[in-house]
Amino acid sequence: MDHDLMYVVVNGEAIMLENGTPVSYLVDYDDGTIDWTSQDTVDWEDMLPDEYKVYKSAIDFLHTHSPSTVFLK
């Protein structure tokens, strides 16, 4: 697993694209580390409308931007 991938954290889950498919990993609330063994697919069918909008925006951001175009301070 390449841990240098770009991800967005939403509702305690790190959302990222792996081979173009959105996947999520749990994020520890206490220390912010990602549990790389907790991979799951993003389940669109169980989301409420507002939750869907947030996840969709995060995935659109990941599709649009690459790590080389985003600068964090």
Buried (B, 14 or more C-beta within 10 A) or exposed (E): EEEEEBBBBBEEBBBBBEEEEBBBBBBEEEEEEBEEEEEEEBEEEEBEEEEEEBBBEBBEEBEEEEEEEEEEE
